[in-house]
Amino acid sequence: MKIFSTSILLLLCPLFCWAHPIPDIPVIGSFESEGKAVILVDVDPRCFAEDPEEVDFLLKEAYDKLSEQERQKLKDQANTLMKNTLRVRFGPEEWFFPNFRFDFLTKEHETIILEGDIVVLRGTFETKLSQDLRTYQIKALDSADYDLIFTNVVDGKPLRRVNVLWPGEESFSLDLPSFSKGEKTPLALEHQAGNHANDTLSTFYSFLRKGFVHVLPDGLDHVLFVIGLFLFSRKTKPLLLQVTAFTIAHTITIALASLNFIVISPSIVEPLIALSIAFLAVENVLQRKFALVFSFRIATVFIFGLIHGLGFAGVSSLNPESPSFIAELLGFTIGVDFGQVAVILIFMALLRFLSALEKAPSAKFLSPVCFNFFLIGAIAILFFEGALNPSACLVFWFVGLATVCLSLQYESTLTKSFGVGSLIKQADRYQIFFVIPGSAVIGFIGCYWTIERIFY
């Protein structure tokens, strides 16, 4: 029964792993003391594609070649996307969809950070608030395909509190009177005096959650990289040093890229991330044969951490002009680190479980079969995206179960060939049965992604 339940859990994990999503949709509320309210949204045209990651950015050069009909079609698509994504309300009113007016803009027209001449669609909704409508709130619909970043500006001053909303979530209720310059009510004074810490903590938590989810389950390439770190050594100290080097490195580049000190196209960063996965896998396979120096490994991981940090920054939605930028940066970075630690803990628990299986006289070779079938099942699901459904998962599990049964059937033959020692605790056998096949699968995925991201 344990084998059955564990196999199901292991095989379900890859179903929830995807490569990077495109950045979230910012929803910027701007309010003035006299009652004027403006809501802005920025939509990347790639959002309209079935697979946005396989579509190039809309550049100024390509935009100039679009006909009026094609431009209007993009505006209509942006409007439809937001209708399926966003609702707002003021005060006790019912939720409603703002009637946005969409226009195209590039970096040269706005202060928002974009890369090069990338064109996005800016949606604008303007209204005049009556005196009795003093709160503002947004909601991400269940049908939303993208997260929302809830930020606000009052009388030209950005507010500290920022929310990252997942589909089905509501933002906090923004109390507009407490931010107005002329408002001197006790509520306003209390909020202005003591709410900075709470707003910062709320923003920190929101981006902490975002960073964690970006790794687990959304960032399969980062997950595979961390697994590659794990396979290098079963000992805690080497693993800790690698993770520390990776963490320091990606924190540096997330900060520098978010502040726009480093601007590198995703068309360069994403293939390099994939290549780093393949390179790490090759190192794992060759480490014992060529007696690779551990300091070289640390340097390699640090360099690759710098590259992965650029990938993290591309989807972090960090705003360097926000008064809570430090909280956003720390929250997102620590969330990423927690995601990495979670991956490591999952695999440490898996190895501990498999090590316990080895003690059973009838299951000596069950552990490497389970472990490697988990990785092979993951890559099979990735290559056959059209089969991502419960039936396919069931088929994979039955194939895995048959493989396990077959290995037990020929256990006596395997035992004669390899002996009866532990396959996990003995370094040479761990290398043969876990590191080499596991790294081969990871390296194959990395090579495939590298080619795909360069040529397709």
C-alpha positions as CSV (number, residue, x, y, z in Angstrom):
1,M,0.0,0.0,0.0
2,K,2.9,2.4,0.8
3,I,4.4,1.7,-2.6
4,F,1.1,2.4,-4.3
5,S,0.5,5.7,-2.5
6,T,4.0,6.9,-2.9
7,S,4.1,6.1,-6.6
8,I,0.9,8.1,-7.1
9,L,2.3,11.1,-5.3
10,L,5.6,11.0,-7.2
11,L,3.9,10.8,-10.6
12,L,1.5,13.5,-9.9
13,C,4.2,16.0,-9.0
14,P,5.4,16.7,-12.6
15,L,1.8,17.5,-13.7
16,F,2.0,20.7,-11.7
17,C,5.5,21.8,-12.9
18,W,5.8,24.3,-15.7
19,A,8.5,26.7,-17.0
20,H,8.3,30.4,-16.3
21,P,5.0,32.3,-16.7
22,I,5.2,35.8,-18.2
23,P,5.1,38.7,-15.6
24,D,1.8,39.4,-13.8
25,I,-0.6,42.1,-14.7
26,P,-0.2,45.3,-12.7
27,V,-3.3,47.1,-11.6
28,I,-2.4,50.6,-10.6
29,G,-5.0,52.8,-8.8
30,S,-4.3,56.5,-8.8
31,F,-6.5,58.7,-6.5
32,E,-6.6,62.5,-5.8
33,S,-8.1,64.3,-2.8
34,E,-10.8,66.0,-4.9
35,G,-12.2,62.6,-5.9
36,K,-10.6,61.9,-9.2
37,A,-9.8,58.2,-9.6
38,V,-7.8,56.5,-12.4
39,I,-7.2,52.7,-12.8
40,L,-4.4,51.5,-15.1
41,V,-3.5,48.0,-16.3
42,D,-0.6,47.0,-18.5
43,V,-1.1,43.9,-20.7
44,D,1.7,42.1,-22.6
45,P,0.3,41.0,-26.0
46,R,1.9,37.7,-25.4
47,C,-0.9,37.0,-23.0
48,F,-3.2,36.3,-25.9
49,A,-1.2,33.4,-27.2
50,E,-2.0,29.8,-26.3
51,D,1.5,29.4,-25.0
52,P,2.9,32.9,-24.3
53,E,6.4,31.6,-23.6
54,E,6.8,30.5,-27.2
55,V,5.8,33.9,-28.6
56,D,8.2,36.9,-29.0
57,F,7.6,40.2,-27.4
58,L,5.8,42.8,-29.6
59,L,8.6,45.1,-30.6
60,K,8.2,48.7,-31.9
61,E,9.4,47.6,-35.3
62,A,6.8,44.9,-35.6
63,Y,4.1,47.1,-34.1
64,D,4.7,49.8,-36.8
65,K,4.0,47.2,-39.5
66,L,0.6,46.3,-38.0
67,S,-2.6,47.4,-39.8
68,E,-5.3,49.3,-38.0
69,Q,-7.4,46.2,-38.0
70,E,-4.6,44.2,-36.4
71,R,-4.1,46.8,-33.7
72,Q,-7.8,47.0,-32.9
73,K,-7.9,43.2,-32.7
74,L,-5.1,43.4,-30.0
75,K,-7.1,46.0,-28.1
76,D,-10.2,43.8,-28.2
77,Q,-8.2,40.8,-27.0
78,A,-6.8,42.9,-24.1
79,N,-10.3,44.0,-23.2
80,T,-11.6,40.4,-23.3
81,L,-8.6,39.2,-21.2
82,M,-9.3,41.8,-18.5
83,K,-13.0,41.0,-18.5
84,N,-12.1,37.4,-17.6
85,T,-9.5,38.6,-15.0
86,L,-10.5,41.7,-13.0
87,R,-13.4,43.2,-11.1
88,V,-13.3,46.3,-8.9
89,R,-15.6,48.1,-6.5
90,F,-15.8,51.4,-4.6
91,G,-17.3,51.4,-1.2
92,P,-20.4,49.2,-0.7
93,E,-21.1,49.0,-4.5
94,E,-21.3,45.8,-6.4
95,W,-18.3,44.4,-8.2
96,F,-18.0,45.7,-11.7
97,F,-15.7,45.7,-14.7
98,P,-14.0,49.0,-15.6
99,N,-14.5,50.1,-19.1
100,F,-10.9,50.4,-20.0
101,R,-9.6,52.5,-23.0
102,F,-6.6,50.6,-24.4
103,D,-3.6,52.3,-26.1
104,F,-0.2,51.1,-27.1
105,L,2.9,52.4,-25.3
106,T,6.7,51.7,-25.2
107,K,9.4,52.5,-22.8
108,E,10.2,55.8,-24.4
109,H,6.6,57.0,-23.6
110,E,6.5,55.9,-19.9
111,T,8.6,55.6,-16.9
112,I,7.7,52.0,-16.3
113,I,10.5,49.6,-16.8
114,L,10.3,47.6,-20.1
115,E,13.1,46.1,-22.2
116,G,14.2,47.9,-25.3
117,D,11.3,48.9,-27.6
118,I,8.8,46.4,-26.2
119,V,5.2,47.5,-26.8
120,V,2.5,46.8,-24.3
121,L,-1.2,47.7,-24.0
122,R,-2.1,50.3,-21.4
123,G,-5.7,50.2,-20.2
124,T,-7.1,53.4,-18.6
125,F,-10.3,53.8,-16.7
126,E,-11.2,57.3,-15.2
127,T,-14.0,58.2,-12.9
128,K,-15.1,60.7,-10.3
129,L,-15.8,59.4,-6.8
130,S,-18.6,60.8,-4.7
131,Q,-18.0,61.7,-1.0
132,D,-19.5,58.5,0.3
133,L,-17.3,56.2,-1.8
134,R,-14.2,56.1,0.3
135,T,-12.9,52.5,-0.2
136,Y,-11.4,50.7,-3.2
137,Q,-10.8,47.0,-3.8
138,I,-10.1,44.7,-6.7
139,K,-10.7,41.0,-7.2
140,A,-9.0,38.4,-9.5
141,L,-11.6,36.2,-11.0
142,D,-11.5,32.4,-10.8
143,S,-11.2,32.4,-14.6
144,A,-8.0,34.6,-14.6
145,D,-5.0,33.2,-16.4
146,Y,-2.6,35.6,-14.7
147,D,-1.9,37.0,-11.3
148,L,-2.6,40.6,-10.5
149,I,-0.3,43.1,-8.8
150,F,-2.4,45.5,-6.8
151,T,-0.6,48.9,-6.3
152,N,-1.9,52.3,-5.5
153,V,-0.9,56.0,-5.7
154,V,-2.6,58.7,-3.7
155,D,-2.0,62.4,-4.5
156,G,1.1,61.3,-6.5
157,K,2.6,59.3,-3.6
158,P,3.0,55.5,-4.1
159,L,1.6,53.6,-1.2
160,R,3.7,51.0,0.7
161,R,1.3,48.1,0.6
162,V,1.3,45.9,-2.5
163,N,-0.8,42.7,-3.0
164,V,-0.1,39.8,-5.4
165,L,-3.5,38.3,-6.1
166,W,-4.0,34.8,-7.4
167,P,-7.2,33.8,-9.3
168,G,-10.1,33.9,-6.9
169,E,-8.5,36.2,-4.4
170,E,-9.6,39.7,-3.3
171,S,-7.3,42.5,-2.4
172,F,-7.3,44.4,0.9
173,S,-9.8,47.3,1.1
174,L,-7.9,50.6,0.5
175,D,-9.3,53.2,2.9
176,L,-9.0,56.3,0.7
177,P,-9.8,59.0,3.3
178,S,-6.9,57.9,5.5
179,F,-4.5,58.8,2.7
180,S,-6.0,62.1,1.6
181,K,-3.9,65.2,2.3
182,G,-6.7,67.2,3.7
183,E,-8.2,64.4,5.8
184,K,-7.6,64.9,9.6
185,T,-10.0,62.3,10.9
186,P,-8.8,60.0,13.8
187,L,-8.8,57.1,11.3
188,A,-6.5,59.0,9.0
189,L,-4.1,60.0,11.8
190,E,-4.0,56.5,13.1
191,H,-3.3,55.0,9.7
192,Q,-0.6,57.6,8.8
193,A,1.1,57.1,12.2
194,G,1.2,53.4,12.7
195,N,0.4,51.5,9.5
196,H,3.7,51.6,7.7
197,A,5.0,48.5,9.5
198,N,1.8,46.5,8.8
199,D,1.8,47.6,5.1
200,T,5.4,46.6,4.7
201,L,4.8,43.2,6.3
202,S,1.8,42.6,4.2
203,T,3.8,43.4,1.0
204,F,6.7,41.2,2.2
205,Y,4.3,38.2,2.7
206,S,2.6,38.7,-0.6
207,F,5.9,38.6,-2.5
208,L,7.2,35.8,-0.3
209,R,4.4,33.6,-1.5
210,K,5.0,34.7,-5.1
211,G,8.7,33.8,-4.9
212,F,7.9,30.4,-3.4
213,V,5.3,29.5,-6.1
214,H,7.6,30.7,-8.8
215,V,9.9,27.8,-7.9
216,L,7.5,25.2,-6.7
217,P,5.4,24.3,-8.7
218,D,5.8,26.9,-11.5
219,G,9.6,26.9,-12.1
220,L,10.5,23.4,-13.4
221,D,13.8,24.5,-14.8
222,H,14.8,25.9,-11.3
223,V,13.5,22.7,-9.7
224,L,15.7,20.6,-11.9
225,F,18.7,22.8,-11.2
226,V,18.2,22.3,-7.5
227,I,17.8,18.5,-7.9
228,G,21.1,18.6,-9.8
229,L,22.7,20.3,-6.7
230,F,21.1,17.6,-4.5
231,L,22.5,14.7,-6.6
232,F,26.0,16.0,-6.5
233,S,26.4,14.9,-2.9
234,R,24.3,13.2,-0.2
235,K,26.2,15.0,2.5
236,T,24.7,18.1,4.2
237,K,27.8,20.4,4.1
238,P,28.5,20.3,0.3
239,L,24.7,20.7,-0.4
240,L,24.5,23.6,2.0
241,L,27.5,25.4,0.5
242,Q,26.1,25.0,-3.1
243,V,22.6,26.3,-2.1
244,T,24.2,29.2,-0.3
245,A,26.3,30.1,-3.3
246,F,23.3,29.9,-5.6
247,T,21.2,32.0,-3.2
248,I,23.8,34.8,-2.9
249,A,24.3,34.9,-6.6
250,H,20.6,35.0,-7.7
251,T,19.9,37.6,-5.0
252,I,22.5,39.9,-6.5
253,T,21.2,39.7,-10.0
254,I,17.5,40.0,-8.9
255,A,18.3,43.3,-7.2
256,L,20.5,44.6,-10.0
257,A,18.0,43.6,-12.8
258,S,15.0,45.0,-10.8
259,L,16.9,48.3,-10.4
260,N,17.5,48.3,-14.2
261,F,21.3,48.2,-13.7
262,I,21.4,45.0,-15.8
263,V,19.1,44.6,-18.8
264,I,19.6,41.3,-20.7
265,S,17.0,40.0,-23.2
266,P,15.1,36.8,-22.1
267,S,16.1,35.3,-25.4
268,I,19.6,35.2,-24.0
269,V,18.8,34.4,-20.4
270,E,16.4,31.6,-20.8
271,P,18.7,29.4,-23.1
272,L,21.5,30.0,-20.6
273,I,19.3,28.8,-17.7
274,A,18.6,25.6,-19.7
275,L,22.2,25.2,-20.6
276,S,23.2,25.5,-16.9
277,I,20.9,22.6,-16.1
278,A,22.6,20.4,-18.7
279,F,26.1,21.5,-17.6
280,L,25.3,20.7,-13.9
281,A,24.1,17.3,-14.9
282,V,27.3,16.5,-16.8
283,E,29.3,17.6,-13.8
284,N,27.4,15.2,-11.6
285,V,28.1,12.3,-13.9
286,L,31.8,13.1,-14.3
287,Q,32.6,14.2,-10.8
288,R,34.1,10.9,-9.6
289,K,35.8,9.9,-12.8
290,F,37.7,13.2,-13.1
291,A,37.8,14.0,-9.4
292,L,36.4,17.5,-9.9
293,V,37.6,20.0,-7.2
294,F,34.7,21.1,-5.0
295,S,35.7,24.8,-5.2
296,F,35.2,24.6,-9.0
297,R,31.7,23.3,-8.4
298,I,30.9,26.2,-6.0
299,A,32.2,28.7,-8.6
300,T,30.1,27.1,-11.3
301,V,27.0,27.2,-9.1
302,F,27.6,30.8,-8.2
303,I,27.9,31.8,-11.9
304,F,24.8,29.9,-12.8
305,G,23.0,31.5,-9.8
306,L,23.7,34.9,-11.4
307,I,22.0,33.7,-14.6
308,H,19.0,32.2,-12.8
309,G,18.6,35.5,-10.9
310,L,18.1,37.3,-14.2
311,G,15.3,34.8,-14.9
312,F,13.7,35.3,-11.5
313,A,13.8,39.1,-12.0
314,G,12.0,38.8,-15.3
315,V,8.8,37.6,-13.6
316,S,9.2,39.1,-10.1
317,S,7.1,42.2,-10.9
318,L,9.3,44.2,-8.5
319,N,8.9,48.0,-8.8
320,P,12.1,49.9,-7.8
321,E,10.1,53.1,-7.4
322,S,7.8,51.5,-4.8
323,P,8.4,52.7,-1.2
324,S,8.2,49.0,-0.3
325,F,10.8,47.9,-2.8
326,I,13.1,46.4,-0.2
327,A,10.2,44.4,1.3
328,E,9.2,43.2,-2.2
329,L,12.8,42.2,-3.0
330,L,13.4,40.4,0.3
331,G,10.0,38.7,0.2
332,F,10.4,37.4,-3.3
333,T,14.0,36.3,-2.8
334,I,13.3,34.5,0.5
335,G,10.3,32.9,-1.1
336,V,12.5,31.6,-3.9
337,D,14.9,30.2,-1.3
338,F,12.1,28.6,0.6
339,G,11.0,26.9,-2.6
340,Q,14.5,25.6,-3.2
341,V,14.7,24.2,0.4
342,A,11.3,22.6,-0.1
343,V,12.6,20.8,-3.2
344,I,15.6,19.6,-1.3
345,L,13.6,18.4,1.7
346,I,11.2,16.5,-0.6
347,F,14.1,14.6,-2.2
348,M,15.8,14.0,1.2
349,A,12.6,12.5,2.4
350,L,12.3,10.4,-0.8
351,L,15.8,9.0,-0.3
352,R,15.1,8.3,3.4
353,F,12.0,6.4,2.4
354,L,13.8,4.5,-0.3
355,S,16.6,3.7,2.1
356,A,14.1,2.1,4.4
357,L,12.7,0.1,1.5
358,E,16.2,-1.4,1.0
359,K,16.0,-3.1,4.4
360,A,13.1,-5.2,3.1
361,P,14.6,-8.5,1.8
362,S,12.2,-8.5,-1.1
363,A,12.8,-4.9,-2.2
364,K,16.5,-4.5,-2.6
365,F,16.2,-2.9,-6.1
366,L,12.9,-1.2,-5.6
367,S,14.4,2.2,-4.5
368,P,16.4,3.1,-7.6
369,V,13.5,1.9,-9.9
370,C,11.1,4.2,-8.0
371,F,13.5,7.1,-8.1
372,N,14.4,6.9,-11.7
373,F,10.9,6.2,-12.9
374,F,9.8,9.4,-11.2
375,L,12.3,11.4,-13.3
376,I,11.6,9.5,-16.5
377,G,7.9,9.9,-16.0
378,A,8.4,13.7,-15.5
379,I,10.3,14.0,-18.8
380,A,7.7,11.9,-20.7
381,I,4.9,14.1,-19.5
382,L,6.8,17.2,-20.6
383,F,7.3,15.8,-24.1
384,F,3.7,14.6,-24.5
385,E,1.9,17.8,-23.3
386,G,-1.2,16.7,-25.0
387,A,-1.4,13.8,-22.6
388,L,-1.6,15.9,-19.5
389,N,-4.7,14.3,-18.1
390,P,-5.6,11.8,-15.3
391,S,-5.8,8.9,-17.8
392,A,-2.2,9.5,-18.9
393,C,-1.0,9.8,-15.3
394,L,-2.7,6.4,-14.6
395,V,-1.0,4.8,-17.6
396,F,2.4,6.1,-16.4
397,W,1.8,4.7,-12.9
398,F,0.8,1.3,-14.2
399,V,4.0,1.2,-16.4
400,G,6.0,2.1,-13.3
401,L,4.3,-0.5,-11.3
402,A,5.0,-3.1,-13.9
403,T,8.7,-2.0,-14.0
404,V,8.9,-2.4,-10.2
405,C,7.4,-5.9,-10.3
406,L,9.7,-6.9,-13.1
407,S,12.8,-5.7,-11.1
408,L,11.7,-7.8,-8.2
409,Q,11.1,-10.8,-10.4
410,Y,14.8,-10.6,-11.5
411,E,16.1,-9.5,-8.1
412,S,18.2,-12.6,-7.7
413,T,20.0,-12.0,-11.0
414,L,20.6,-8.4,-10.1
415,T,21.9,-9.3,-6.7
416,K,24.4,-11.7,-8.2
417,S,25.7,-8.9,-10.5
418,F,25.8,-6.1,-8.0
419,G,25.9,-7.6,-4.6
420,V,23.6,-7.1,-1.7
421,G,25.0,-3.8,-0.2
422,S,23.0,-0.6,0.2
423,L,22.5,1.2,-3.1
424,I,22.1,4.5,-1.3
425,K,24.7,4.5,1.5
426,Q,27.6,3.2,-0.6
427,A,29.0,6.0,-2.8
428,D,29.9,3.9,-5.9
429,R,26.4,2.3,-6.1
430,Y,24.6,5.5,-5.3
431,Q,26.5,7.1,-8.2
432,I,25.6,4.2,-10.6
433,F,21.9,3.7,-9.6
434,F,20.9,7.3,-8.7
435,V,23.3,10.1,-9.8
436,I,24.1,8.9,-13.3
437,P,20.5,8.0,-14.5
438,G,19.0,10.9,-12.6
439,S,21.5,13.4,-14.0
440,A,21.1,11.9,-17.5
441,V,17.4,12.6,-17.5
442,I,17.9,16.2,-16.1
443,G,20.7,16.8,-18.6
444,F,18.6,15.6,-21.5
445,I,15.8,18.0,-20.5
446,G,18.3,20.8,-20.2
447,C,19.7,20.1,-23.7
448,Y,16.2,19.9,-25.2
449,W,15.2,23.3,-23.6
450,T,18.4,24.9,-24.7
451,I,17.8,24.0,-28.4
452,E,14.1,24.8,-28.1
453,R,14.8,28.3,-26.6
454,I,17.4,29.2,-29.1
455,F,15.8,27.9,-32.4
456,Y,12.1,27.8,-31.7
